[in-house]
Amino acid sequence: MSAARKRVAVVGVGTMGSQAAWRLAARGAEVVGYDRFAPGHDRSAAGGETRVFRSAHFEDTRYVPLLRHADALWGQLQQETGRELRRLTGCLLMGSTEEQQMATVLESIAEHDLDHEVLDAETLAKRFPQYRLEDGDAVVLDRRAGFIRPELTVQSAARRAEQLGAVIHRYTTVREIVPVANGVEIRTDAGSERFDAAVVTPGPWVNDLLPGLPWEVEIRRLISAWFVPTTDAWFGEERPAFIRTSPTHCYGLPSPDGVSVKLGLSQALHKPAGDPNQLNRTVRPEELEIYSDLIGRHLPDLHPDPTRLSVYMEGYTKSSRPLVGPLPGTGNENMILLAGFSGHGFKLSPAYGDIAADLALNGSSPQPIDFISTADRAAA
Ligand SMILES: Cc1cc2nc3c(=O)[nH]c(=O)nc-3n(C[C@H](O)[C@H](O)[C@H](O)COP(=O)(O)OP(=O)(O)OC[C@H]3O[C@@H](n4cnc5c(N)ncnc54)[C@H](O)[C@@H]3O)c2cc1C
């Protein structure tokens, strides 16, 4: 069957599913998406107005080529939708070079010749007086970085897919995905439908939908907290995001409306979310202590009482590398899983969507995905 006529289901039209639907529809596939809510909702991994985009990677330099592919597709999606989904304001990366993560940042910059500036303490104090450094910190300004608008992105990608012919079933939960000869069957409360392939992107519901997955994907509860600045420093001419890799890994984004600064913490500081259908969205005062400490130590120009708090979920693998590829144990190469993005998937989402389309339509991808592929990946 030609790619143009292939019928592909997308299960979960969130961050990855909306991009996969766009890429599949752009290649002429007949796409049907399903979401338990509607594209752009805030009850899952996407929400809170901003996500960091950056070129330098502190997790693993092997993401850099995928980031380049994502970068080009961000431009394409913006052009096709006429919306500003991403703004390149730069991102300050700071932390001790004695720690692996900051060392990887410097390595990825050198290895891939990324557009950057190294700032000494004096320059930082002049240009960005809102930060306090630790002794031994290095500071790098990643210039091809900035923020993404998550809700607008999911809605725009889903809408673009619909313009290209995709059908999206909103408020429709997929109960089961059953491998059948040369394809898959999607079962919902409304009945079942047969497809040649399925791209399975259920985010935090991955263990509910696919019990018995051979890899552990732990669903964690993430808090985003917004703080109002006490000076004008945060909203000058330059408004980069920042990531501090040590001693407490955290990140922050000046909000696009110029009112507040959103702070978030890293993986090790998130607690398990429990049942994704029962997410506790109330933040207890003791959960805020770490933010007050960070503000007191590194960001003294922020008022320590948050003006807004939100809670999200994300799936984490043990290695922090996502699971991308055919679902094992089904005897069927037509179920393509994308899960476990471990807190760093958004910036790469157009590339992951494109890779999902490659795998669903052609069975392989020209992108360098060995290190994230489900193929040959030991169970853990
Ligand atoms: C607070 C926070 C901050 C983050 N910051 C960054 C950042 O700065 N930069 C970055 O790159 N990444 C960041 N990330 C990570 C990034 O947002 C995630 O990796 C990404 O959103 C995960 O996408 P997903 O498609 O797996 O999940 P989701 O976007 O949650 O999509 C899953 C979708 O599947 C649907 N669904 C689930 N089960 C079913 C079913 N059975 N039937 C039908 N539909 C179903 C859900 O409704 C949902 O729409 C952050 C994550 C969080 C939570």
The ligand as an SDF file (V2000), in Angstrom:
LIG
                    3D

 53 58  0  0  0  0  0  0  0  0999 V2000
    5.9910   21.2180   34.1660 C   0  0  0  0  0  0  0  0  0  0  0  0
    6.7420   20.7070   32.9790 C   0  0  0  0  0  0  0  0  0  0  0  0
    7.7580   21.4620   32.4320 C   0  0  0  0  0  0  0  0  0  0  0  0
    8.4510   21.0030   31.3200 C   0  0  0  0  0  0  0  0  0  0  0  0
    9.4120   21.8110   30.7570 N   0  0  0  0  0  0  0  0  0  0  0  0
    9.9740   21.4500   29.5780 C   0  0  0  0  0  0  0  0  0  0  0  0
   10.8210   22.3450   28.9080 C   0  0  0  0  0  0  0  0  0  0  0  0
   11.0640   23.4590   29.3770 O   0  0  0  0  0  0  0  0  0  0  0  0
   11.3490   21.9650   27.7160 N   0  0  0  0  0  0  0  0  0  0  0  0
   11.0870   20.7430   27.1660 C   0  0  0  0  0  0  0  0  0  0  0  0
   11.6030   20.4400   26.0950 O   0  0  0  0  0  0  0  0  0  0  0  0
   10.2640   19.8640   27.7840 N   0  0  0  0  0  0  0  0  0  0  0  0
    9.6980   20.1950   28.9640 C   0  0  0  0  0  0  0  0  0  0  0  0
    8.8290   19.3510   29.6000 N   0  0  0  0  0  0  0  0  0  0  0  0
    8.5760   18.0340   29.0100 C   0  0  0  0  0  0  0  0  0  0  0  0
    7.5240   18.0490   27.9300 C   0  0  0  0  0  0  0  0  0  0  0  0
    6.4920   18.9580   28.2320 O   0  0  0  0  0  0  0  0  0  0  0  0
    7.0080   16.6150   27.8010 C   0  0  0  0  0  0  0  0  0  0  0  0
    8.1060   15.7630   27.5190 O   0  0  0  0  0  0  0  0  0  0  0  0
    5.9590   16.4580   26.7140 C   0  0  0  0  0  0  0  0  0  0  0  0
    4.9280   17.3900   26.8900 O   0  0  0  0  0  0  0  0  0  0  0  0
    5.4010   15.0240   26.7490 C   0  0  0  0  0  0  0  0  0  0  0  0
    4.5020   14.8720   25.6830 O   0  0  0  0  0  0  0  0  0  0  0  0
    3.5430   13.6180   25.5360 P   0  0  0  0  0  0  0  0  0  0  0  0
    2.9500   13.7120   24.1860 O   0  0  0  0  0  0  0  0  0  0  0  0
    4.2800   12.3830   25.9270 O   0  0  0  0  0  0  0  0  0  0  0  0
    2.4100   13.8060   26.6450 O   0  0  0  0  0  0  0  0  0  0  0  0
    1.1330   14.7690   26.6220 P   0  0  0  0  0  0  0  0  0  0  0  0
    1.4580   16.0860   26.0280 O   0  0  0  0  0  0  0  0  0  0  0  0
    0.6090   14.7320   28.0020 O   0  0  0  0  0  0  0  0  0  0  0  0
    0.1140   14.0520   25.6450 O   0  0  0  0  0  0  0  0  0  0  0  0
   -0.5240   12.8450   25.9600 C   0  0  0  0  0  0  0  0  0  0  0  0
   -1.9360   12.9460   25.4290 C   0  0  0  0  0  0  0  0  0  0  0  0
   -2.5300   11.6560   25.4040 O   0  0  0  0  0  0  0  0  0  0  0  0
   -3.8900   11.7760   25.7850 C   0  0  0  0  0  0  0  0  0  0  0  0
   -4.3050   10.4500   26.2110 N   0  0  0  0  0  0  0  0  0  0  0  0
   -3.7710    9.6920   27.1970 C   0  0  0  0  0  0  0  0  0  0  0  0
   -4.3520    8.4860   27.2690 N   0  0  0  0  0  0  0  0  0  0  0  0
   -5.2870    8.4620   26.2940 C   0  0  0  0  0  0  0  0  0  0  0  0
   -6.2210    7.4630   25.8570 C   0  0  0  0  0  0  0  0  0  0  0  0
   -6.2790    6.2640   26.4470 N   0  0  0  0  0  0  0  0  0  0  0  0
   -7.0550    7.7760   24.8520 N   0  0  0  0  0  0  0  0  0  0  0  0
   -7.0080    8.9900   24.2310 C   0  0  0  0  0  0  0  0  0  0  0  0
   -6.1260    9.9640   24.6200 N   0  0  0  0  0  0  0  0  0  0  0  0
   -5.2670    9.7030   25.6170 C   0  0  0  0  0  0  0  0  0  0  0  0
   -3.8620   12.8410   26.8710 C   0  0  0  0  0  0  0  0  0  0  0  0
   -5.1130   13.4450   27.0610 O   0  0  0  0  0  0  0  0  0  0  0  0
   -2.8280   13.8200   26.3030 C   0  0  0  0  0  0  0  0  0  0  0  0
   -3.4360   14.8200   25.5010 O   0  0  0  0  0  0  0  0  0  0  0  0
    8.1380   19.7510   30.7450 C   0  0  0  0  0  0  0  0  0  0  0  0
    7.1250   18.9760   31.3080 C   0  0  0  0  0  0  0  0  0  0  0  0
    6.4250   19.4470   32.4010 C   0  0  0  0  0  0  0  0  0  0  0  0
    5.3110   18.6070   32.9640 C   0  0  0  0  0  0  0  0  0  0  0  0
  1  2  1  0
  2  3  1  0
  2 52  2  0
  3  4  2  0
  4  5  1  0
  4 50  1  0
  5  6  2  0
  6  7  1  0
  6 13  1  0
  7  8  2  0
  7  9  1  0
  9 10  1  0
 10 11  2  0
 10 12  1  0
 12 13  2  0
 13 14  1  0
 14 15  1  0
 14 50  1  0
 15 16  1  0
 16 17  1  0
 16 18  1  0
 18 19  1  0
 18 20  1  0
 20 21  1  0
 20 22  1  0
 22 23  1  0
 23 24  1  0
 24 25  2  0
 24 26  1  0
 24 27  1  0
 27 28  1  0
 28 29  2  0
 28 30  1  0
 28 31  1  0
 31 32  1  0
 32 33  1  0
 33 34  1  0
 33 48  1  0
 34 35  1  0
 35 36  1  0
 35 46  1  0
 36 37  1  0
 36 45  1  0
 37 38  2  0
 38 39  1  0
 39 40  1  0
 39 45  2  0
 40 41  1  0
 40 42  2  0
 42 43  1  0
 43 44  2  0
 44 45  1  0
 46 47  1  0
 46 48  1  0
 48 49  1  0
 50 51  2  0
 51 52  1  0
 52 53  1  0
M  END
$$$$
